[in-house]
């Protein structure tokens, strides 16, 4: 991993991705068709870092799909502020709100930050991640994680899980419906968004 990738910035809306085209020349293309393969390549680099960081398989041979999703969301760079274009209906410049939003999701992926998160967890750093299994029960399960010191910035918590498939003919979309609530030292309960 050393000197391989420090950061991947995906900005297909503005600059696009250079491609080879028939005739031996290059062209630029953009949109989700271009960001998807770049993201997939970035995830492969994360899996490579995972395997090198946890060679004994202590966290499994590769991150679960939920862990990949959580790491991408938790390490994405928020695209708050003015966007690259204008709204076709209002003709005004697009402005992105702080935090996850419809046009930008969680923001730009940052594979370098995701790799640092993996490495921090291997060192026992509290800025890493917690991965676990919740027992298959139909009851409320509380997971407690306590910070040892007051953080310099507000902590960020991301919850993701791999839901098992439902029984054939089931009307339930989710087998496990997990909700995230964070309780502060002054007994205040925070919910997402």
N, C-alpha and C positions, 0 to 999 in steps of 0.2 A: 504493500500500500504506500510505502514511503515514496514521495515525489510522483505519485500516479495522478491523483485528482485532488485538488483542493476544494473546488466548488464548481458545480454545474449550474449555470443560469439559463433558464428556459424562458425565452421571450418571443414566442412564435408570432405574436400579434404585430409586433413592431418590425422585427428584422427578418423573421422567417428562418428556415433551415435550408442550407444549400444542398441541392441534389444534382446527381448526374441525369441528363436527359438524352433521348435518342439523338444521334449525331455527334456525340462526344463532347457536348458543352454542359454548362451548369445553369441551373435556374433556382429561384427561390420559391419556396412554398410555405404556407403557414396554416395555423389552425390546430384543432385537436388531432388531425391525422399526422401532424409532425410532432406534437408534444408527446403523444402516446409512446412512440418507439424510443424517444429520448428518455422518458421517464422509466420505461422498462430497462433500458441500459443502465440507468442510474441505480435501479433496484438491484441489478446484478452486481454492481460494485458494492452495494450495501451488504449483500449476501457474502461476497468475497471477504469483506472486512469482518463480518460476523464469524465466518469460519476461521479466520486467522486470529481473531480475538478470543474465541472459545474453542480452541483446537481439540479439547477433550470431549466436546459435545455436552458440557455442563448445562448449557442453555438449549440444547438440541442441535442437530446438524445444520439447521437453517432457521431463520426467524419464521414464525407462523404468519399467515396472511394478515391477521389482525395486528401483529407486531409491526409488520411493514407499513400498514396503513397508519398506525399510531405514530411511528417514527417520522413518516413523511409529513403528517399533519402537525406534529409537535415541533418540527424543525424548519417548517416552511417560513419564508420571509413574507411578512404581511405587506400587501401592495397598497397600503393606505395612501390616499392623496389623489392627485389628478391622473387619470388614465391616458393612454396613448391616442385616443380618438374621440369622436363626438357621437352623441346619441343621435341615431338617424331620425327619430321622431321629433325631438326638441331642438336639434342642431346645437346643443350645448355640450361643452367638454364633459366627458364622463369623469365622475369623482367616486373613488372607492372609499367605503366606510372603513373604520378601524375594526379589525377582527375578521372572522370568516364572513363572507358575503356571497351572494349568488354569482356575480360576474367573475370573481377571482378565487372562489373557494377559500382554502387556507393560505393561498399566496403562491409564490414561486418555490419550487422544491429546492432544497439546498443539501445535496448529498454529503458535502464536507461536514456540515453540522450534524447530520444523521450519523456519520461515522464517528464523530467525536462523542456523540451520545452513547454509542455502543462501547467505545473505549472507556468512557467514564464509568459505565456500569461494571465493566470488568475490573476496575480499580476499586470498586466499592464506593464510588463517589455518589453522594446523595442526589447529584444532578443527573444521574443515569435513569434507569427505568426499573419498574417492578413487573415481573411476569409471573403469573400464577394460574392456578386452576380453581374455579369456583365449583363446589360440589353440585351435582345435578339434583337440586331440590326445588320444591315449589314454595320456598319460603324466602324471607328476606335474609340476606347475608351482608354483614358489614365488614369492610376491610379497613383496617386502621394503618395509617402511615403518618408518623409524627416527625416533623422537622426538628433537628437538634438545636438549631439556632435560627434567629430571625433572618429571613433572606433579605438581600439588598434590594431586590425587585420582587414584584408580586409573582408567586409561583404559578406555573402553568401546569394543568393536569389534563391529560388526554386519555380517554377510555375507549378501547376497541376490543372486540371479541369475535371469535369464530363461532357462529351459531350452527349447531348440528342440523342436518336436514330434517324436515318434518315427516310425519308418517304419511304414506300415500292417502290422498283424499282429505287431508287435514285442512281446516279452514284457517288455522293459525299461521300467520306469516312468520313470526319470530317464535322460536322455542324458548329463548331466554330474553327477557326484556330488562336490560340493565339500565339503571339511572345513576347519574353521577351527582353527588352532593358533597360539598366541602364544608367542614365545620372549622371556623377560626377559633383561636384561643379565647376570644371573648364570647364564644358560644353562638356566633352568627352563622347561619347556614347559607352557603352560596350555591347557586345552580348555574348550569351553562348559559352563556349569553345573557 
